[in-house]
Amino acid sequence: MKFKRILLKLSGEALEGDQGYGIDTERLAGYAAEIKSVVDQQVQVAIVIGGGNIFRGLQGVTDGMDRVQGDYMGMLATVINSMAIQAALEKLGVTAILLSGLAIDPICEAMSRRKAVHHLELGHVVIIAGGTGNPYFTTDSASALRAVEIRADAILKGTRVDGVYSADPEKDSSAVKYNTLTFDEAYQKGLKIMDLTAFTLCKENRIPIIVFNMNQKGNLKRLIAGEKIGTVVAD
């Protein structure tokens, strides 16, 4: 087994499925089954999911809203998505613990490294909502921070494409896929994999980022087993 402990980063938009908004129950169930398949192999899994299918803080700013207020609304959107993932996992018999940068009694406790690691070592999935708990930080930054805190072996960024390309492969048929990149190469090429704060945290703490297609059934399990899937960003 290539990884013992991972942080799985999912976008909120990934939960939309084909409906273009909210949470698609079929997509949610599919993701839960993929996660269960690696938990069954004793891989320790933490999850950070965005909230863009419900609300984005920057979207609020565009509409004239105060940035701090908008960011907190975005954090609450991640809590809703995290609760949905938790429910889907528990339906499959997987114990899932919800922690958050924003403690919301009785839904979730405040995130702490000790609690997260304790539950991971018990074999529970740990879902970390609420971003960093502070405005002006993205869920990319939150996922990098949480990966460092729990000492994850890697961040696995699940997307709807099979890696990092020179351009958007859904719009440009000439886009070239990268199998491996260093953090510096990704930055110099202007590839929007994660924001600079997240990149810096991962680079300084030697945590690789693997971008892969989460929508392809079995990909997560194959990646965990060591198959070369997606794009690896590491130094």
Residue, then its C-alpha position, 0 to 999 in steps of 0.5 A: m500500500k503506497f499511502k497509510r494516511i491521506l487527505l482527500k480534497l474534493s470541490g463542492e462543485a463535484l457534488e453537483g453531478d449533472q444538475g449544476y447546483g446543490i448536492d446530487t445524491e447519486r454522486l454523493a453515494g458514489y463518492a462514499a463508496e469510493i472512500k469506503s473501498v480504501v477505508d476497508q484496506q485500513v487506509q486512514v482518510a481525512i476529507v476536506i470539501g469546498g462549498g462552491n455548489i452552495f455559496r462562494g465567499l468571492q461570489g458574495v464580494t462580486d455581488g457587493m457583500d462584505r468579504v469577511q461575511g461572504d467567507y463565513m457564509g462559504m465556510l458554513a456551506t462546507v459544513i453542509n457538504s461535510m454533513a452530507i458526506q458524513a451521512a452517506l458514509e455512515k449509511l455504508g457502515v463507515t464511522a465518520i467524525l465531523l470536525s470544523g474550523l468553526a465549532i457548531d454545537p451540536i453538529c461538529e466539534a472544533m478541529s484539533r490535531r489531537k482529536a483528528v489523529h486519534h479518530l484516524e488511528l481508530g480507523h474512522v474517517v475524519i471530515i474537516a469542515g469550516g475551512t481554516g476558521n478564518p476569512y481570506f483563506t480558501t479550502d485549498s489552503a485549509s486542506a494543506l493546513r490540515a494535511v500538515e497538522i495530521r501529517a498526511d502522506a499526501i493530498l489527493k485532489g479529486t477532480r473531474v479530469d484525470g490530472v493537470y493539463s497545460a490548458d483546460p482539456e474540456k475547452d482546448s483539445s491541444a492541452v497536454k497532460y503532465n504526469t509529474l511536476t515540481f511545485d516550482e514548475a507548476y507555479q512558473k507555468g501558472l497552473k491553477i492547481m491550488d492557491l499559493t498559500a496551499f502550495t507553499l505549505c505543501k512544498e515546505n512540509r514535503i507533502p505531495i499533491i496528486v490530482f486525479n479523476m475522482n469520478q472514474k470508478g475505482n481510481l481512488k483505490r488504484l491510486i492508493a495501491g500505487e498505480k500511476i494515475g493523475t498528476v503528481v506535484a512534488d519536489 
